[in-house]
Amino acid sequence: MAKLKFDPQQLAVDAIAGEPPVPAERLHAAWLRARFANPPRWQHEKPDEAVLSTRPQPTPAAVLVPLIERADGLHVLLTLRTDHLTDHAGQISFPGGRAEDYDDGAIDTALRETEEEIGLHRRYIEVLGVLPDYLTGTGYRVTPVVGLVLPPFELNPDANEVAEIFEVPLAFLMDGANHQRLYFDLPEGGRRSFYAMPFQRYFVWGATAGMLRNLFHFLRA
């Protein structure tokens, strides 16, 4: 599938998802540990079929969904990718990347890539579990690995890959009122839709927003 050149922030909002927020009592480390230890039946969202229909054999990858324990509650750590990267340049993403043959599964990939990308060592991370794989339009099958991170910790971002590191309150991201639905028309016909979760000057969208939607459903179930 050819790369699409557009600015997602210039697209009109088609709809607001609008589901009620995840209850505040669920947005705590102890509750999250229990939920991942005994997950309920739940339905995750799949990427738009317009993307899947033109997909080559996907490349395995994994990302860390880092939940930072702050005094005012849990925050999600995100990165702004540099503009010159081949895939997802200039976009907001979780730390992570493609799997290597020497990785011991998706969790190992996520932890290794996180340390390489932002300098967050795995000793600071308590892995809670994984969410369903997410297929991206760039040909990756991404496993989201959810982990708790307890400060203090050190970060040393790779300047070649990471332009900025920032945090967003988990409560903001786990509220359907903050989940926008946008779309664009495909050159070959049809339409692709995706989610966006704008926060202050940051525009969280695409695969990152899609994985956050699945976390949202998982915590609401």
N, C-alpha and C positions, 0 to 999 in steps of 0.2 A: 504494500500500500504506500503510495507516495506521501511525502510529508505535506501537511496542510499548513499554509501560511495564513494565519489570522491572529487577531488579538482577542482573546476570550473576554477581556474586560470591556470590550466595545459591543459585545453581543447583548441583545435584549433578554431580560429575564422572562422565561416562558411560564414559570410557575414557582411557587414556594412549597416545599414538601409539607411543612406545617405540622408534623406530628408533635405531640407533647414532649417536653424534655425528659430525659432519663431522671428519675427521682434523685434528689441530692444525696440521700442516704446510700445510694449505690455507687457514688463516685468517691469511694474511699478504698484504700489498699486492702483492708481486711475483706470487704465485700467482693472486690475483684478477685482476690485469691480464691475465695469460695466459689465464685461463678465459673472460673476457668477450671477448677478442680472437679466441679460437677455441672457441666454445661447442660442447658435445657435443649429441647427441640426448638429450632428456629429456622427461619428462611432468610438466606442472604440474597442480596441483589447481584445480578450478573451484568457485566458491561454490555453496552449496546450491541445488538446483533449485527448492525452495519459494520462494526469493526471485526467481529468474529468471522464473518463470512469471507473475508479476504486475508485471513491470517495465515502466515506460514507456520511451520513447526516452531512453537514458542521456545525461547531460551529460558532455562530455570534461573530464578533470581530470588532474593529475599531482602526484606527491609525490617528494621526495628521500629516499632511504634513506642517511643520512649515516654513513659508517664513519670514526670518529675514531681516528687513530693515537696510541695512548698507550704509555707505557713497558712496561706489562704486557700489551699486545696491542690488538687492535681493539675498539672499543666502538661501539654503535649509539646515536645521539642521537635522543631521542624528546621529544614535547611532551605536556603535559596541557592539554587545551582548557578554556576557561572554561565555566561552567555555563549561560550565557545564550544560547549560539550556537544557530542554527536546526538545524543538522545535527551529529550526533556530539558534542553538548554534554557536557562533563565526561569525555570519553573520551581515551585515550592514542592519539596519532597521529604520523605523520611530518609534517614541515613540507611544506606544499603547498596546492593549491586548484584551483579550476576554471580551465579555459583561457579566454583572451581572444582576440578576433579578431586582435589585433596580435602575439600570440606567434608565434615562429618554431618551432613544433612543441612536442612534449611536454617535451623537455629544457629549452627556454627557459621554458616554463610552470613547471616544477619549480624552476628556479634563481630566477626572478622571485618566485614565491610564497615561497620560502625566505627571500629577502632581506627581503621585506615583512613576513613573519610573525615571524621570529626575528632579523633583522638580520645573518644570515650572508651575506657578499658572495660572489659567484661566483668571485672571484679566489682564494679559499681552497679551491675544490672542483675535484677532478680527476674528471670524469665517466668511469665505467668502461663503462656500458652500461645497458640497460633490461631489465626483466622483463616477462612477459606482462601485458596489461591485466587489471585486477581489477574486476568488477562489484559494486557495493555495493547493499545494500537500500534506500538512500536515493536511488538513481537516478543514480549516477555511474559512468562508465567511467574508472578510474584507471590511469595508466601509472606504475609505480614506476621511478624513475631512481636507479641506484646510483652513489654518488660517494665518493671518499676525501677526507678533510679532515685536513690536517696542521696541528697547533697550532704557534705560537699564533694564535688568531683571536679576533675580537670578536663578541659577541652582543648584540642590542638587541631583546628580544621586544616584540611588540605586546600591550600589557596587555589590550586588548579581546578578543583571540583566545587568548592563551597565558597559562595560570595558572602553569606551571612547565616548566622544561627539565631533563632528566636523561639519564643514559647507562646502558646495560646492556651488560655484556661480550658480544661477539659469540659467544664460545664457549658461553655459557649458552643463547642463543637458537638456536644451531645444534646442539642436542642434543634428539633426539626424546623423551628421558625427561622433558623439561620442557614438552612440548606436550600440554596437556589437551584432551579433546574433551567439549564440553558441548552441551546441547540445550534447547529449550523448545517447548511446544505452541502452535501457531498458533490464534487465535480461530476462524478459518474451517475448522479441521481440518488435520491433518497436523502435521509437526514440522520445525523448523529446527535444524540443528546448526552449530556453529562452534568454532574453536580459542581457547584461552586459554593465556598463558604468564606466570603470576604471578611477579613478581620483587620480593623485599622487600615494600615497601608499595604497589607498583605492580601494577595488573592490566591486562596487555596482552591484548586480545581482539579479536574481530570481524575487520574488514577488515585492520587492522594486523597481527594475528597471521596472517591468511590470506596476506598478502604475504610475511611472514617465512617461512612454510612453503614458499612457492615459491622463495625464495632458498635455503632449506635443501635442497630437491630439486635445484636447479641446481648447488649446490656439491658435493653428494654424487654427482652423476651421473658 
